[in-house]
Amino acid sequence: MALISSSQTLTLRSTSPTLSHPSHPSHFAISQSPPSNPHSLSLFYSPKSTTQFSARQLVVPRASSTESTAVDFNPSIGEILGDVSIFTAAGDSVQFKDLLVPNEGVAVVALLRHFGCVCCWELAASLKENKARFDSAGVKLIAVGVGTPDKARILAERLPFPMDSLYADPDRKAYDVLGLYYGLGRTFFNPASAKVFSRFEAFQKALKNYTIEATPEDRSSVLQQGGMFVFKGKQLLYGRKDEGTGDHAPLDDIFDVCCKVPVS
């Protein structure tokens, strides 16, 4: 991601990623080369851009002073989320109620920003590396990203990531139900985004096979933020909204929640 100028449109271009440290803690930039590639990973404003955003989309949400917990969500959120339909990476429609573990089994639901997000490749890599730990604890891993199933398969094949744990939500239905943050300010200007630099080595490793081609065709989706949730059956035990890009929930916190819950 790159810094933003004053014009009112958003565009994407791409190539092989390199990371540069920001001059301000709330900004970070990712540049790509060679310039001959018709795409660029940089997200920036340009008068030549073709993707327009409405005034509603450009609203910058107010940052919360504390991280989210289960008490910040509707007590019936598991029931409400259960009726949301998304897609498997293979392209089959599935409802969340069929993904959450019945009989009070535990599931971790990680909502990525979108399949072309470089920070989400890092998170997905971390989830994959810890999947055996989830499995041994009897915890089901559900990773959801914004984009179509074909975009999900790009991440699954190139990272790689287990397809049976990966799901696509092209219309951001689950994100809306969970009230996850969306907007220009969260994506580019939130100080929490600078956390990615504390994971620099893991970030570079995850980008080894990265491609911008996994980015959704609907470019407005790149302004969506993610979150992390732990369910026991349909009961929400833990909920956290990402404050900004790359502001992921610490997996140690997730395992603390999972390991404290008896798995039926």
PEVEN-V564066 format. One record per pair of residues at least 12 apart in sequence whose C-alpha atoms are under 10 Angstrom apart, sorted by the first residue. I is the first residue (numbers start at 1). GAP is how many residues later the second one is. Records with the same first field share a line. If there is no record, write none. Layout:
I->GAP  GAP
This chain:
1->18  19  26  27  28  29  30  31  39  40  41  42  43  116  117  186  187  244
2->18  20  25  26  27  28  29  39  40  41  42  43  186
3->19  24  25  26  27  39  40  41  42  185  186
4->23  38  39  40  41  42  184  185
5->39  40  41  42
6->38  39  40  41
7->37  38  39  40  41  42
8->36  37  38  39  40  41  43  44  45  46  50
9->35  36  37  38  39  40  41  42  43  44  45
10->32  33  34  35  36  37  38  39  40  41  42  43  174  209  210  212
11->28  29  30  31  32  33  34  35  36  37  38  39  40  41  208  209
12->26  27  28  29  30  31  32  33  37  38  39  200  203  207  210
13->18  19  22  24  25  26  27  28  29  30  31  199
14->17  18  19  20  21  22  23  24  25  26  27  28  29  197  198  199
15->16  17  18  19  20  21  22  23  24  25  26  27  195  196  197  198
16->14  15  16  17  18  19  21  24  25  191  192  193  194  195  196
17->13  14  15  16  17  23  24  25  101  187  190  191  192  193  194  195
18->12  13  14  15  23  186  189
19->12  13  178  181  184  185
20->177
21->173  176
22->172  175
24->165  167  170
25->164  165  166  167  168  169  170  172
26->162  163  164  165  166  167  168  169  218
27->160  161  162  163  164  165  166  167
28->160  161  163  165  166  168  169  217
29->12  13  14  159
30->12  13  88
31->12
39->173  174
40->172  173
41->75  76  77  170  171  172  174
42->170
43->144  145  179
44->144
51->167  168  169
52->167  168
53->131  166  167
54->166
56->127
57->125  126  127  163  166
58->124  125  126  127  165
59->123  124  125  126  127
60->121  122  123  124  125  126  127  129  130
61->120  121  122  123  124  125  182
62->119  123  124  181
63->118  122  123  127  128  129  180  181
64->177  179
65->178
66->177
67->172  173  174  175  176  182
68->159  160  170  171  172  173  174  175
69->160  167  168  169  170  171  172
70->159  160  161  165  166  167  168  169  170
71->165  166  167  168
72->166  167  168
73->105  106  163  165  166  167
74->104  162
75->159  160  161
76->158  159  160
77->100  101  157  158  159
78->18  19  22  99  100  153  154  155  156  157  158
79->17  18  154  155  156  157
80->16  17  94  97  98  154
81->14  15  16  19  92  93  94  95  96  97  153
82->13  14  15  16  17  18  92  152
83->12  13  14  15  91
84->12  13  85  88  89  90  93
85->12  13  83  84  86  88  89
86->58  59  60  62  63  81  82  83  84  85  86  87  88
87->57  60  61  62  65  79  80  81  82  83
88->56  60  61  62  64  65  75  76  77  78  79  80  81
89->55  56  59  60  61  62  63  64  65  66  67  73  74  75  76  77  78  79  80
90->59  60  62  63  73  74  76  77  78
91->57  58  59  61  62  76  77
92->57  75  76
93->74  75
94->73
96->46  78  138
97->136  137
99->41  42  43  66  134
100->40  41  42  130  131  132  133  134  135
101->38  39  130  131  132  133  163
102->130  131  132  162
103->129  130  131  160  161
104->127  128  129  130  131  157  158  159  160
105->33  34  35  126  127  128  129  130  156  157  158  159
106->28  31  32  33  34  35  124  125  126  127  128  129  130  131  151  152  153  155  156  157  158
107->27  31  32  33  34  35  122  123  124  125  126  127  129  130  151  156
108->26  31  32  33  34  35  120  121  122  123  124  129  130  146  147  149  150
109->31  32  33  34  35  56  118  119  120  121  122  130
110->13  14  17  31  32  33  34  35  56  116  117  118  119  120  130  138  139
111->12  13  31  32  33  34  35  56  57  58  63  64  69  114  115  116  117  118  130  131  137
112->12  31  32  33  34  56  63  112  113  114  115  116  130  133  134  136
113->31  32  33  34  59  62  67  69  74  108  109  110  111  112  113  114  129  131  132  133
114->30  31  32  33  34  37  38  54  55  56  58  100  101  102  107  108  109  110  111  112
115->29  30  31  32  33  34  35  36  37  38  39  40  41  53  96  97  98  99  100  101  107
116->29  30  31  35  36  38  39  94  95  96  97  98  99  100  106
117->28  29  93  94  95  97  98  99  105  128  129
118->85  86  88  89  92  93  94  97  127  128
119->74  77  84  85  87  88  126  127  128  129
120->25  35  83  86  106  125  126  127  128
121->34  35  37  38  39  40  82  83  84  85  86  87  88  89  90
122->37  74  77  78  79  80  81  82  83  84  85  88  124  126
123->20  79  80  83  123  124  125  126  128
124->19  20  31  32  35  36  37  38  42  82
125->34  35  36  77  78  80  81  82
126->76  77  80  125
127->14  15  16  34  124
128->13  15  31  32  33  34  37
129->32
130->121  125
131->31  34
133->122
134->120  121  124  125
137->118  121  122  124  125  126
138->120  121  124  125  126
139->91  92  93  116  119  120  122  124
140->25  90  91
141->23  24  25  89
142->22  23  24  25  87  88
143->18  19  20  21  22  23  24  25  85
144->21  22  23  24  25  26  28  30  31  82  83
145->21  22  23  24  25  27  29  30  71  81
146->21  22  23  24  25  26  27  28  29  69  70  72  75  76  78  79  80
147->20  21  22  23  24  25  67  68  69  70  71  72  74  75
148->19  20  21  22  23  66  67  68  69  70
149->17  18  19  20  21  65
150->18  64  66
151->17  19  62  63  64  65  66
152->14  15  16  17  62  63  64
153->13  14  15  61
154->56  57  58  59  60  61
155->54  55  56  58  59  60
157->52
158->49  50  51  52  53
159->46  47  48  49  50  51  52
160->46  49
170->46  47  48  51
171->47  50
172->49  52
175->49  50  51  52  66
176->48
178->48  49  51  61  62  63
179->46  47  48  62
180->44  45  46  47  60  61  62  63
181->42  43  44  45  46  60  61  62  63
182->38  39  40  41  42  43  44  61  62
183->37  38  39  40  41  42  61
184->36  38  39  40
185->38  59
186->37  38  39  56  57  58  59
187->35  36  37  38  56  57  58  59
188->35  56  57
189->55  56
190->53  54  55  57
191->52  53  54  56
192->50  51  52  53  54  55  56
193->49  50  51  52  53  54  55
194->50  51  52  53
195->49  50  51  52  53
196->49  50  51  52
197->49
199->47
203->43
222->23
223->21  22
224->18  20  21
225->16  17  18  19  20  21  22  23
226->14  15  16  17  18  19  20  21  22  23
227->12  13  14  15  16  17  20  21  22
228->12  13  14  20  21  22  23  26
229->12  20  25
230->24  25  27  28
231->26  27
232->26  29  30  31  32
233->31
237->20  21  24
238->15  16  19  20
239->15
